[in-house]
Amino acid sequence: MKKQIKYFLISFIIIFLSAPLGYKTINIIYRNKNLSGEYITILNGFIHSFMLIGILIFVIGVVNVLVGKNDKL
């Protein structure tokens, strides 16, 4: 059960911190670029990608819980 709790905690942390992670990632990758018109769309893309990663990690935890229940039966 400890492995599933790790997955759940990591996924919630990534989802909650997806906006600051998106801002930091844009500042690192596009440091010397002028993003006057595309900044919001690129930012939304990075935020949604981090949220998707968090959701996928959460799904891995759920699958591990379901597989663990089937092993006990």
PDB file with one MODEL, atoms N, CA, C and O in Angstrom:
MODEL        1
ATOM      1  N   MET A   1       0.821  -1.201   0.000  1.00  0.00           N
ATOM      2  CA  MET A   1       0.000   0.000   0.000  1.00  0.00           C
ATOM      3  C   MET A   1       0.861   1.259   0.000  1.00  0.00           C
ATOM      4  O   MET A   1       0.400   2.314  -0.436  1.00  0.00           O
ATOM      5  N   LYS A   2       2.092   1.172   0.476  1.00  0.00           N
ATOM      6  CA  LYS A   2       2.949   2.361   0.519  1.00  0.00           C
ATOM      7  C   LYS A   2       3.278   2.869  -0.878  1.00  0.00           C
ATOM      8  O   LYS A   2       3.402   4.074  -1.095  1.00  0.00           O
ATOM      9  N   LYS A   3       3.420   1.941  -1.828  1.00  0.00           N
ATOM     10  CA  LYS A   3       3.756   2.353  -3.183  1.00  0.00           C
ATOM     11  C   LYS A   3       2.634   3.184  -3.798  1.00  0.00           C
ATOM     12  O   LYS A   3       2.899   4.156  -4.505  1.00  0.00           O
ATOM     13  N   GLN A   4       1.385   2.810  -3.534  1.00  0.00           N
ATOM     14  CA  GLN A   4       0.252   3.545  -4.079  1.00  0.00           C
ATOM     15  C   GLN A   4       0.151   4.927  -3.448  1.00  0.00           C
ATOM     16  O   GLN A   4      -0.182   5.892  -4.135  1.00  0.00           O
ATOM     17  N   ILE A   5       0.430   5.038  -2.168  1.00  0.00           N
ATOM     18  CA  ILE A   5       0.369   6.339  -1.502  1.00  0.00           C
ATOM     19  C   ILE A   5       1.413   7.280  -2.091  1.00  0.00           C
ATOM     20  O   ILE A   5       1.158   8.475  -2.244  1.00  0.00           O
ATOM     21  N   LYS A   6       2.592   6.746  -2.423  1.00  0.00           N
ATOM     22  CA  LYS A   6       3.610   7.579  -3.073  1.00  0.00           C
ATOM     23  C   LYS A   6       3.114   8.111  -4.404  1.00  0.00           C
ATOM     24  O   LYS A   6       3.295   9.288  -4.717  1.00  0.00           O
ATOM     25  N   TYR A   7       2.482   7.234  -5.196  1.00  0.00           N
ATOM     26  CA  TYR A   7       1.956   7.663  -6.490  1.00  0.00           C
ATOM     27  C   TYR A   7       0.893   8.741  -6.328  1.00  0.00           C
ATOM     28  O   TYR A   7       0.893   9.729  -7.062  1.00  0.00           O
ATOM     29  N   PHE A   8      -0.010   8.558  -5.370  1.00  0.00           N
ATOM     30  CA  PHE A   8      -1.076   9.530  -5.161  1.00  0.00           C
ATOM     31  C   PHE A   8      -0.517  10.875  -4.705  1.00  0.00           C
ATOM     32  O   PHE A   8      -0.932  11.919  -5.208  1.00  0.00           O
ATOM     33  N   LEU A   9       0.414  10.860  -3.762  1.00  0.00           N
ATOM     34  CA  LEU A   9       0.998  12.116  -3.282  1.00  0.00           C
ATOM     35  C   LEU A   9       1.777  12.842  -4.367  1.00  0.00           C
ATOM     36  O   LEU A   9       1.643  14.055  -4.524  1.00  0.00           O
ATOM     37  N   ILE A  10       2.587  12.108  -5.112  1.00  0.00           N
ATOM     38  CA  ILE A  10       3.361  12.738  -6.192  1.00  0.00           C
ATOM     39  C   ILE A  10       2.433  13.321  -7.244  1.00  0.00           C
ATOM     40  O   ILE A  10       2.683  14.413  -7.756  1.00  0.00           O
ATOM     41  N   SER A  11       1.358  12.601  -7.574  1.00  0.00           N
ATOM     42  CA  SER A  11       0.448  13.110  -8.599  1.00  0.00           C
ATOM     43  C   SER A  11      -0.251  14.379  -8.137  1.00  0.00           C
ATOM     44  O   SER A  11      -0.384  15.321  -8.919  1.00  0.00           O
ATOM     45  N   PHE A  12      -0.706  14.429  -6.877  1.00  0.00           N
ATOM     46  CA  PHE A  12      -1.362  15.641  -6.387  1.00  0.00           C
ATOM     47  C   PHE A  12      -0.383  16.809  -6.309  1.00  0.00           C
ATOM     48  O   PHE A  12      -0.751  17.945  -6.610  1.00  0.00           O
ATOM     49  N   ILE A  13       0.840  16.544  -5.915  1.00  0.00           N
ATOM     50  CA  ILE A  13       1.838  17.621  -5.854  1.00  0.00           C
ATOM     51  C   ILE A  13       2.110  18.175  -7.242  1.00  0.00           C
ATOM     52  O   ILE A  13       2.183  19.391  -7.416  1.00  0.00           O
ATOM     53  N   ILE A  14       2.260  17.307  -8.231  1.00  0.00           N
ATOM     54  CA  ILE A  14       2.513  17.774  -9.602  1.00  0.00           C
ATOM     55  C   ILE A  14       1.320  18.558 -10.130  1.00  0.00           C
ATOM     56  O   ILE A  14       1.501  19.589 -10.778  1.00  0.00           O
ATOM     57  N   ILE A  15       0.103  18.087  -9.862  1.00  0.00           N
ATOM     58  CA  ILE A  15      -1.079  18.801 -10.359  1.00  0.00           C
ATOM     59  C   ILE A  15      -1.198  20.170  -9.698  1.00  0.00           C
ATOM     60  O   ILE A  15      -1.481  21.159 -10.374  1.00  0.00           O
ATOM     61  N   PHE A  16      -0.984  20.239  -8.380  1.00  0.00           N
ATOM     62  CA  PHE A  16      -1.109  21.525  -7.686  1.00  0.00           C
ATOM     63  C   PHE A  16      -0.001  22.504  -8.070  1.00  0.00           C
ATOM     64  O   PHE A  16      -0.218  23.716  -8.065  1.00  0.00           O
ATOM     65  N   LEU A  17       1.170  21.995  -8.398  1.00  0.00           N
ATOM     66  CA  LEU A  17       2.289  22.871  -8.756  1.00  0.00           C
ATOM     67  C   LEU A  17       2.468  23.002 -10.262  1.00  0.00           C
ATOM     68  O   LEU A  17       3.524  23.448 -10.711  1.00  0.00           O
ATOM     69  N   SER A  18       1.475  22.630 -11.050  1.00  0.00           N
ATOM     70  CA  SER A  18       1.628  22.672 -12.500  1.00  0.00           C
ATOM     71  C   SER A  18       1.769  24.097 -13.033  1.00  0.00           C
ATOM     72  O   SER A  18       2.517  24.317 -13.986  1.00  0.00           O
ATOM     73  N   ALA A  19       1.078  25.063 -12.450  1.00  0.00           N
ATOM     74  CA  ALA A  19       1.198  26.444 -12.927  1.00  0.00           C
ATOM     75  C   ALA A  19       2.585  27.021 -12.630  1.00  0.00           C
ATOM     76  O   ALA A  19       3.204  27.568 -13.543  1.00  0.00           O
ATOM     77  N   PRO A  20       3.105  26.928 -11.395  1.00  0.00           N
ATOM     78  CA  PRO A  20       4.466  27.434 -11.179  1.00  0.00           C
ATOM     79  C   PRO A  20       5.518  26.674 -11.984  1.00  0.00           C
ATOM     80  O   PRO A  20       6.496  27.261 -12.448  1.00  0.00           O
ATOM     81  N   LEU A  21       5.312  25.362 -12.148  1.00  0.00           N
ATOM     82  CA  LEU A  21       6.249  24.600 -12.971  1.00  0.00           C
ATOM     83  C   LEU A  21       6.198  25.057 -14.421  1.00  0.00           C
ATOM     84  O   LEU A  21       7.231  25.109 -15.088  1.00  0.00           O
ATOM     85  N   GLY A  22       5.005  25.389 -14.919  1.00  0.00           N
ATOM     86  CA  GLY A  22       4.878  25.891 -16.286  1.00  0.00           C
ATOM     87  C   GLY A  22       5.587  27.214 -16.479  1.00  0.00           C
ATOM     88  O   GLY A  22       6.280  27.410 -17.477  1.00  0.00           O
ATOM     89  N   TYR A  23       5.418  28.143 -15.510  1.00  0.00           N
ATOM     90  CA  TYR A  23       6.115  29.431 -15.592  1.00  0.00           C
ATOM     91  C   TYR A  23       7.628  29.238 -15.569  1.00  0.00           C
ATOM     92  O   TYR A  23       8.340  29.849 -16.365  1.00  0.00           O
ATOM     93  N   LYS A  24       8.119  28.406 -14.677  1.00  0.00           N
ATOM     94  CA  LYS A  24       9.566  28.180 -14.572  1.00  0.00           C
ATOM     95  C   LYS A  24      10.115  27.524 -15.829  1.00  0.00           C
ATOM     96  O   LYS A  24      11.203  27.871 -16.290  1.00  0.00           O
ATOM     97  N   THR A  25       9.363  26.570 -16.390  1.00  0.00           N
ATOM     98  CA  THR A  25       9.820  25.885 -17.597  1.00  0.00           C
ATOM     99  C   THR A  25       9.914  26.844 -18.773  1.00  0.00           C
ATOM    100  O   THR A  25      10.873  26.791 -19.543  1.00  0.00           O
ATOM    101  N   ILE A  26       8.927  27.719 -18.914  1.00  0.00           N
ATOM    102  CA  ILE A  26       8.983  28.705 -20.002  1.00  0.00           C
ATOM    103  C   ILE A  26      10.168  29.644 -19.800  1.00  0.00           C
ATOM    104  O   ILE A  26      10.870  29.974 -20.756  1.00  0.00           O
ATOM    105  N   ASN A  27      10.389  30.072 -18.571  1.00  0.00           N
ATOM    106  CA  ASN A  27      11.521  30.971 -18.323  1.00  0.00           C
ATOM    107  C   ASN A  27      12.859  30.294 -18.575  1.00  0.00           C
ATOM    108  O   ASN A  27      13.818  30.962 -18.962  1.00  0.00           O
ATOM    109  N   ILE A  28      12.949  28.998 -18.368  1.00  0.00           N
ATOM    110  CA  ILE A  28      14.201  28.279 -18.622  1.00  0.00           C
ATOM    111  C   ILE A  28      14.392  28.022 -20.110  1.00  0.00           C
ATOM    112  O   ILE A  28      15.472  28.277 -20.644  1.00  0.00           O
ATOM    113  N   ILE A  29      13.366  27.522 -20.786  1.00  0.00           N
ATOM    114  CA  ILE A  29      13.505  27.126 -22.192  1.00  0.00           C
ATOM    115  C   ILE A  29      13.581  28.339 -23.113  1.00  0.00           C
ATOM    116  O   ILE A  29      14.427  28.387 -24.006  1.00  0.00           O
ATOM    117  N   TYR A  30      12.701  29.321 -22.901  1.00  0.00           N
ATOM    118  CA  TYR A  30      12.630  30.483 -23.781  1.00  0.00           C
ATOM    119  C   TYR A  30      13.237  31.709 -23.112  1.00  0.00           C
ATOM    120  O   TYR A  30      12.624  32.777 -23.098  1.00  0.00           O
ATOM    121  N   ARG A  31      14.414  31.568 -22.567  1.00  0.00           N
ATOM    122  CA  ARG A  31      15.045  32.644 -21.807  1.00  0.00           C
ATOM    123  C   ARG A  31      15.308  33.886 -22.660  1.00  0.00           C
ATOM    124  O   ARG A  31      14.984  34.993 -22.229  1.00  0.00           O
ATOM    125  N   ASN A  32      15.869  33.742 -23.819  1.00  0.00           N
ATOM    126  CA  ASN A  32      16.261  34.891 -24.636  1.00  0.00           C
ATOM    127  C   ASN A  32      15.354  35.096 -25.848  1.00  0.00           C
ATOM    128  O   ASN A  32      15.778  35.693 -26.837  1.00  0.00           O
ATOM    129  N   LYS A  33      14.131  34.616 -25.786  1.00  0.00           N
ATOM    130  CA  LYS A  33      13.210  34.752 -26.910  1.00  0.00           C
ATOM    131  C   LYS A  33      12.119  35.765 -26.578  1.00  0.00           C
ATOM    132  O   LYS A  33      11.748  35.944 -25.418  1.00  0.00           O
ATOM    133  N   ASN A  34      11.612  36.423 -27.618  1.00  0.00           N
ATOM    134  CA  ASN A  34      10.499  37.347 -27.464  1.00  0.00           C
ATOM    135  C   ASN A  34       9.200  36.593 -27.742  1.00  0.00           C
ATOM    136  O   ASN A  34       8.923  36.235 -28.887  1.00  0.00           O
ATOM    137  N   LEU A  35       8.410  36.352 -26.708  1.00  0.00           N
ATOM    138  CA  LEU A  35       7.170  35.586 -26.833  1.00  0.00           C
ATOM    139  C   LEU A  35       5.952  36.475 -26.645  1.00  0.00           C
ATOM    140  O   LEU A  35       5.022  36.106 -25.929  1.00  0.00           O
ATOM    141  N   SER A  36       5.945  37.632 -27.273  1.00  0.00           N
ATOM    142  CA  SER A  36       4.884  38.611 -27.008  1.00  0.00           C
ATOM    143  C   SER A  36       3.497  38.080 -27.347  1.00  0.00           C
ATOM    144  O   SER A  36       2.568  38.293 -26.569  1.00  0.00           O
ATOM    145  N   GLY A  37       3.321  37.414 -28.451  1.00  0.00           N
ATOM    146  CA  GLY A  37       1.994  36.957 -28.855  1.00  0.00           C
ATOM    147  C   GLY A  37       1.676  35.530 -28.457  1.00  0.00           C
ATOM    148  O   GLY A  37       0.505  35.172 -28.330  1.00  0.00           O
ATOM    149  N   GLU A  38       2.689  34.713 -28.259  1.00  0.00           N
ATOM    150  CA  GLU A  38       2.470  33.294 -28.022  1.00  0.00           C
ATOM    151  C   GLU A  38       2.663  32.872 -26.581  1.00  0.00           C
ATOM    152  O   GLU A  38       2.571  31.681 -26.284  1.00  0.00           O
ATOM    153  N   TYR A  39       2.924  33.791 -25.681  1.00  0.00           N
ATOM    154  CA  TYR A  39       3.264  33.431 -24.304  1.00  0.00           C
ATOM    155  C   TYR A  39       2.133  32.667 -23.619  1.00  0.00           C
ATOM    156  O   TYR A  39       2.385  31.649 -22.974  1.00  0.00           O
ATOM    157  N   ILE A  40       0.909  33.132 -23.746  1.00  0.00           N
ATOM    158  CA  ILE A  40      -0.227  32.510 -23.063  1.00  0.00           C
ATOM    159  C   ILE A  40      -0.492  31.111 -23.603  1.00  0.00           C
ATOM    160  O   ILE A  40      -0.761  30.194 -22.828  1.00  0.00           O
ATOM    161  N   THR A  41      -0.421  30.933 -24.914  1.00  0.00           N
ATOM    162  CA  THR A  41      -0.689  29.604 -25.477  1.00  0.00           C
ATOM    163  C   THR A  41       0.403  28.613 -25.098  1.00  0.00           C
ATOM    164  O   THR A  41       0.114  27.455 -24.795  1.00  0.00           O
ATOM    165  N   ILE A  42       1.652  29.061 -25.113  1.00  0.00           N
ATOM    166  CA  ILE A  42       2.743  28.175 -24.707  1.00  0.00           C
ATOM    167  C   ILE A  42       2.623  27.841 -23.224  1.00  0.00           C
ATOM    168  O   ILE A  42       2.839  26.697 -22.826  1.00  0.00           O
ATOM    169  N   LEU A  43       2.278  28.837 -22.402  1.00  0.00           N
ATOM    170  CA  LEU A  43       2.111  28.613 -20.969  1.00  0.00           C
ATOM    171  C   LEU A  43       0.995  27.598 -20.705  1.00  0.00           C
ATOM    172  O   LEU A  43       1.157  26.694 -19.885  1.00  0.00           O
ATOM    173  N   ASN A  44      -0.127  27.747 -21.394  1.00  0.00           N
ATOM    174  CA  ASN A  44      -1.230  26.785 -21.232  1.00  0.00           C
ATOM    175  C   ASN A  44      -0.805  25.383 -21.645  1.00  0.00           C
ATOM    176  O   ASN A  44      -1.204  24.403 -21.015  1.00  0.00           O
ATOM    177  N   GLY A  45      -0.012  25.280 -22.681  1.00  0.00           N
ATOM    178  CA  GLY A  45       0.482  23.968 -23.109  1.00  0.00           C
ATOM    179  C   GLY A  45       1.351  23.311 -22.057  1.00  0.00           C
ATOM    180  O   GLY A  45       1.208  22.119 -21.784  1.00  0.00           O
ATOM    181  N   PHE A  46       2.250  24.079 -21.465  1.00  0.00           N
ATOM    182  CA  PHE A  46       3.110  23.521 -20.423  1.00  0.00           C
ATOM    183  C   PHE A  46       2.314  23.153 -19.180  1.00  0.00           C
ATOM    184  O   PHE A  46       2.551  22.103 -18.583  1.00  0.00           O
ATOM    185  N   ILE A  47       1.375  24.002 -18.784  1.00  0.00           N
ATOM    186  CA  ILE A  47       0.564  23.701 -17.598  1.00  0.00           C
ATOM    187  C   ILE A  47      -0.260  22.446 -17.824  1.00  0.00           C
ATOM    188  O   ILE A  47      -0.339  21.591 -16.942  1.00  0.00           O
ATOM    189  N   HIS A  48      -0.879  22.322 -19.000  1.00  0.00           N
ATOM    190  CA  HIS A  48      -1.690  21.139 -19.273  1.00  0.00           C
ATOM    191  C   HIS A  48      -0.832  19.881 -19.378  1.00  0.00           C
ATOM    192  O   HIS A  48      -1.282  18.798 -19.003  1.00  0.00           O
ATOM    193  N   SER A  49       0.388  20.007 -19.878  1.00  0.00           N
ATOM    194  CA  SER A  49       1.247  18.827 -19.950  1.00  0.00           C
ATOM    195  C   SER A  49       1.642  18.352 -18.554  1.00  0.00           C
ATOM    196  O   SER A  49       1.690  17.148 -18.303  1.00  0.00           O
ATOM    197  N   PHE A  50       1.928  19.291 -17.638  1.00  0.00           N
ATOM    198  CA  PHE A  50       2.240  18.875 -16.270  1.00  0.00           C
ATOM    199  C   PHE A  50       1.018  18.273 -15.587  1.00  0.00           C
ATOM    200  O   PHE A  50       1.151  17.322 -14.817  1.00  0.00           O
ATOM    201  N   MET A  51      -0.165  18.809 -15.855  1.00  0.00           N
ATOM    202  CA  MET A  51      -1.381  18.230 -15.284  1.00  0.00           C
ATOM    203  C   MET A  51      -1.624  16.825 -15.838  1.00  0.00           C
ATOM    204  O   MET A  51      -2.057  15.933 -15.108  1.00  0.00           O
ATOM    205  N   LEU A  52      -1.348  16.633 -17.114  1.00  0.00           N
ATOM    206  CA  LEU A  52      -1.508  15.312 -17.721  1.00  0.00           C
ATOM    207  C   LEU A  52      -0.536  14.313 -17.107  1.00  0.00           C
ATOM    208  O   LEU A  52      -0.902  13.163 -16.866  1.00  0.00           O
ATOM    209  N   ILE A  53       0.686  14.735 -16.855  1.00  0.00           N
ATOM    210  CA  ILE A  53       1.658  13.858 -16.200  1.00  0.00           C
ATOM    211  C   ILE A  53       1.169  13.470 -14.810  1.00  0.00           C
ATOM    212  O   ILE A  53       1.284  12.308 -14.419  1.00  0.00           O
ATOM    213  N   GLY A  54       0.623  14.428 -14.057  1.00  0.00           N
ATOM    214  CA  GLY A  54       0.081  14.134 -12.738  1.00  0.00           C
ATOM    215  C   GLY A  54      -1.079  13.162 -12.798  1.00  0.00           C
ATOM    216  O   GLY A  54      -1.179  12.260 -11.966  1.00  0.00           O
ATOM    217  N   ILE A  55      -1.954  13.337 -13.772  1.00  0.00           N
ATOM    218  CA  ILE A  55      -3.106  12.433 -13.920  1.00  0.00           C
ATOM    219  C   ILE A  55      -2.636  11.029 -14.284  1.00  0.00           C
ATOM    220  O   ILE A  55      -3.185  10.047 -13.783  1.00  0.00           O
ATOM    221  N   LEU A  56      -1.631  10.919 -15.147  1.00  0.00           N
ATOM    222  CA  LEU A  56      -1.122   9.606 -15.525  1.00  0.00           C
ATOM    223  C   LEU A  56      -0.470   8.900 -14.335  1.00  0.00           C
ATOM    224  O   LEU A  56      -0.622   7.688 -14.182  1.00  0.00           O
ATOM    225  N   ILE A  57       0.248   9.635 -13.500  1.00  0.00           N
ATOM    226  CA  ILE A  57       0.835   9.035 -12.297  1.00  0.00           C
ATOM    227  C   ILE A  57      -0.271   8.585 -11.352  1.00  0.00           C
ATOM    228  O   ILE A  57      -0.156   7.530 -10.728  1.00  0.00           O
ATOM    229  N   PHE A  58      -1.342   9.370 -11.237  1.00  0.00           N
ATOM    230  CA  PHE A  58      -2.485   8.980 -10.407  1.00  0.00           C
ATOM    231  C   PHE A  58      -3.114   7.697 -10.928  1.00  0.00           C
ATOM    232  O   PHE A  58      -3.480   6.825 -10.140  1.00  0.00           O
ATOM    233  N   VAL A  59      -3.243   7.570 -12.238  1.00  0.00           N
ATOM    234  CA  VAL A  59      -3.820   6.363 -12.832  1.00  0.00           C
ATOM    235  C   VAL A  59      -2.933   5.152 -12.543  1.00  0.00           C
ATOM    236  O   VAL A  59      -3.448   4.060 -12.301  1.00  0.00           O
ATOM    237  N   ILE A  60      -1.626   5.324 -12.563  1.00  0.00           N
ATOM    238  CA  ILE A  60      -0.719   4.227 -12.220  1.00  0.00           C
ATOM    239  C   ILE A  60      -0.972   3.766 -10.790  1.00  0.00           C
ATOM    240  O   ILE A  60      -0.990   2.565 -10.519  1.00  0.00           O
ATOM    241  N   GLY A  61      -1.169   4.712  -9.873  1.00  0.00           N
ATOM    242  CA  GLY A  61      -1.489   4.356  -8.493  1.00  0.00           C
ATOM    243  C   GLY A  61      -2.803   3.608  -8.382  1.00  0.00           C
ATOM    244  O   GLY A  61      -2.898   2.635  -7.634  1.00  0.00           O
ATOM    245  N   VAL A  62      -3.821   4.045  -9.115  1.00  0.00           N
ATOM    246  CA  VAL A  62      -5.130   3.365  -9.081  1.00  0.00           C
ATOM    247  C   VAL A  62      -5.008   1.951  -9.635  1.00  0.00           C
ATOM    248  O   VAL A  62      -5.587   1.014  -9.085  1.00  0.00           O
ATOM    249  N   VAL A  63      -4.259   1.795 -10.717  1.00  0.00           N
ATOM    250  CA  VAL A  63      -4.068   0.465 -11.293  1.00  0.00           C
ATOM    251  C   VAL A  63      -3.347  -0.441 -10.298  1.00  0.00           C
ATOM    252  O   VAL A  63      -3.694  -1.616 -10.174  1.00  0.00           O
ATOM    253  N   ASN A  64      -2.350   0.087  -9.588  1.00  0.00           N
ATOM    254  CA  ASN A  64      -1.661  -0.720  -8.589  1.00  0.00           C
ATOM    255  C   ASN A  64      -2.596  -1.126  -7.458  1.00  0.00           C
ATOM    256  O   ASN A  64      -2.487  -2.239  -6.943  1.00  0.00           O
ATOM    257  N   VAL A  65      -3.513  -0.246  -7.062  1.00  0.00           N
ATOM    258  CA  VAL A  65      -4.485  -0.589  -6.024  1.00  0.00           C
ATOM    259  C   VAL A  65      -5.390  -1.721  -6.521  1.00  0.00           C
ATOM    260  O   VAL A  65      -5.638  -2.682  -5.792  1.00  0.00           O
ATOM    261  N   LEU A  66      -5.881  -1.610  -7.752  1.00  0.00           N
ATOM    262  CA  LEU A  66      -6.777  -2.633  -8.289  1.00  0.00           C
ATOM    263  C   LEU A  66      -6.064  -3.966  -8.480  1.00  0.00           C
ATOM    264  O   LEU A  66      -6.653  -5.018  -8.231  1.00  0.00           O
ATOM    265  N   VAL A  67      -4.834  -3.942  -8.908  1.00  0.00           N
ATOM    266  CA  VAL A  67      -4.076  -5.180  -9.076  1.00  0.00           C
ATOM    267  C   VAL A  67      -3.796  -5.808  -7.708  1.00  0.00           C
ATOM    268  O   VAL A  67      -3.839  -7.029  -7.557  1.00  0.00           O
ATOM    269  N   GLY A  68      -3.511  -4.965  -6.719  1.00  0.00           N
ATOM    270  CA  GLY A  68      -3.281  -5.474  -5.366  1.00  0.00           C
ATOM    271  C   GLY A  68      -4.520  -6.116  -4.767  1.00  0.00           C
ATOM    272  O   GLY A  68      -4.410  -7.097  -4.031  1.00  0.00           O
ATOM    273  N   LYS A  69      -5.693  -5.585  -5.065  1.00  0.00           N
ATOM    274  CA  LYS A  69      -6.946  -6.189  -4.574  1.00  0.00           C
ATOM    275  C   LYS A  69      -7.184  -7.539  -5.248  1.00  0.00           C
ATOM    276  O   LYS A  69      -7.650  -8.479  -4.605  1.00  0.00           O
ATOM    277  N   ASN A  70      -6.868  -7.639  -6.536  1.00  0.00           N
ATOM    278  CA  ASN A  70      -7.060  -8.905  -7.241  1.00  0.00           C
ATOM    279  C   ASN A  70      -6.087  -9.962  -6.753  1.00  0.00           C
ATOM    280  O   ASN A  70      -6.424 -11.146  -6.771  1.00  0.00           O
ATOM    281  N   ASP A  71      -4.901  -9.585  -6.320  1.00  0.00           N
ATOM    282  CA  ASP A  71      -3.932 -10.554  -5.817  1.00  0.00           C
ATOM    283  C   ASP A  71      -4.364 -11.125  -4.470  1.00  0.00           C
ATOM    284  O   ASP A  71      -4.050 -12.273  -4.156  1.00  0.00           O
ATOM    285  N   LYS A  72      -5.084 -10.334  -3.671  1.00  0.00           N
ATOM    286  CA  LYS A  72      -5.525 -10.796  -2.360  1.00  0.00           C
ATOM    287  C   LYS A  72      -6.707 -11.745  -2.442  1.00  0.00           C
ATOM    288  O   LYS A  72      -6.955 -12.518  -1.516  1.00  0.00           O
ATOM    289  N   LEU A  73      -7.447 -11.685  -3.564  1.00  0.00           N
ATOM    290  CA  LEU A  73      -8.623 -12.568  -3.698  1.00  0.00           C
ATOM    291  C   LEU A  73      -8.210 -13.924  -4.062  1.00  0.00           C
ATOM    292  O   LEU A  73      -9.054 -14.806  -4.219  1.00  0.00           O
TER     293      LEU A  73
ENDMDL
END
